[in-house]
Amino acid sequence: MLDMECTETRLRRERDTLEKVCEELEERRMLQMAEMWREEKVRVRLRDAKLSL
């Protein structure tokens, strides 16, 4: 019985860890997308500036 409780506890910890890792990966992906959009915005502004010269 104790072994089963230990296994359940371990599985809960592993699930919690996996959920945390997934959340961190999702956050990292969103930050990367935001960075790509900022870079694109800069490229567009540079292009517009060159065209206006």
C-alpha positions in Angstrom: 0.0 0.0 0.0 2.8 2.4 0.9 4.5 1.6 -2.4 1.3 2.6 -4.3 1.1 5.9 -2.4 4.7 6.6 -3.2 4.1 5.9 -6.8 1.1 8.2 -6.9 3.0 11.0 -5.2 5.9 10.6 -7.7 3.5 10.6 -10.6 1.8 13.7 -9.3 5.2 15.5 -9.0 6.2 14.4 -12.5 2.8 15.6 -13.9 3.2 19.0 -12.1 6.8 19.3 -13.5 5.6 18.4 -17.0 2.8 21.0 -16.8 5.3 23.6 -15.6 7.7 22.8 -18.5 4.8 23.1 -21.0 3.8 26.4 -19.6 7.4 27.7 -19.8 7.7 26.5 -23.4 4.5 28.2 -24.4 5.6 31.4 -22.7 9.0 31.2 -24.5 7.2 30.6 -27.8 5.0 33.6 -27.3 8.0 35.8 -26.4 9.8 34.6 -29.6 6.7 35.5 -31.7 6.6 39.0 -30.1 10.3 39.4 -30.9 9.7 38.4 -34.5 6.9 40.9 -34.8 9.1 43.7 -33.3 11.9 42.8 -35.8 9.4 42.9 -38.7 8.1 46.3 -37.5 11.6 47.6 -37.6 12.2 46.2 -41.1 9.0 47.8 -42.3 10.0 51.2 -40.8 13.5 51.0 -42.3 12.0 50.1 -45.7 9.5 53.0 -45.5 12.3 55.4 -44.5 14.4 54.3 -47.5 11.5 54.8 -49.8 10.8 58.3 -48.5 14.3 59.5 -49.2 
